[in-house]
């Protein structure tokens, strides 16, 4: 099972910038569907959205880093343990 290693703000930023990248790449792919750059941005942006939703980043895990707050627990909806 994956341990969460992405903090709340980090997850929100990944989701925000990931959706922005997906919107940008979709608009570029409509204009010129054979370009490589929008496809790469779409793939990377989708990975960032997935990391933000699951709150697990494989690169942070490989480096042994966590951006989660390990201090006292707050009543954040993204930090609640699943039942």
C-alpha positions in Angstrom: 0.0 0.0 0.0 1.2 3.5 -0.8 2.0 5.9 2.0 0.9 9.4 1.5 3.9 11.6 1.0 2.4 14.8 -0.5 1.1 17.5 1.8 -2.2 19.3 1.4 -0.9 22.5 -0.2 1.5 20.5 -2.4 -1.5 18.3 -3.6 -3.6 21.4 -4.3 -0.8 23.0 -6.3 -0.2 19.8 -8.3 -3.9 19.5 -9.1 -4.2 23.2 -10.1 -1.1 23.3 -12.3 -1.9 19.9 -13.7 -5.4 20.9 -14.8 -4.0 24.2 -16.2 -1.4 22.2 -18.2 -4.2 19.8 -19.5 -6.3 22.8 -20.6 -3.3 24.4 -22.4 -2.4 21.2 -24.1 -6.0 20.5 -25.2 -6.3 23.9 -26.7 -3.0 23.4 -28.6 -3.9 19.9 -29.8 -7.2 21.3 -31.2 -5.2 23.7 -33.4 -2.4 21.4 -34.4 -3.0 17.7 -33.4 0.4 16.4 -34.6 2.6 18.4 -32.3 4.8 16.6 -29.8 5.1 19.3 -27.1 1.3 19.5 -26.2 1.2 15.7 -26.0 4.2 15.7 -23.6 2.6 18.5 -21.5 -0.7 16.6 -21.4 1.1 13.4 -20.1 3.1 15.2 -17.5 0.0 17.3 -16.4 -2.1 14.2 -16.1 0.6 12.6 -13.9 0.6 15.7 -11.6 -3.2 15.6 -11.3 -3.0 11.9 -10.4 -0.3 12.6 -7.8 -2.4 15.4 -6.3 -5.5 13.2 -6.0 -3.7 10.1 -4.6 -1.3 12.3 -2.5 1.6 10.0 -3.5 4.6 11.0 -5.6 6.9 8.2 -6.8 9.9 10.7 -7.1 9.5 11.9 -3.5 9.2 8.3 -2.4 12.4 7.3 -4.3 14.3 10.2 -2.6 12.8 9.5 0.8 11.2 13.0 1.1 7.7 13.8 2.3 5.9 17.1 2.1 3.2 16.1 4.6 3.0 17.9 7.9 4.0 15.4 10.6 3.1 17.7 13.4 -0.3 17.9 15.1 -3.2 16.8 12.9 -5.6 19.5 11.7 -9.1 19.1 10.5 -8.2 19.3 6.8 -10.5 17.3 4.6 -7.6 16.0 2.5 -5.7 14.8 5.6 -8.4 12.6 7.1 -7.6 8.9 7.3 -9.8 6.7 5.2 -12.1 4.5 7.2 
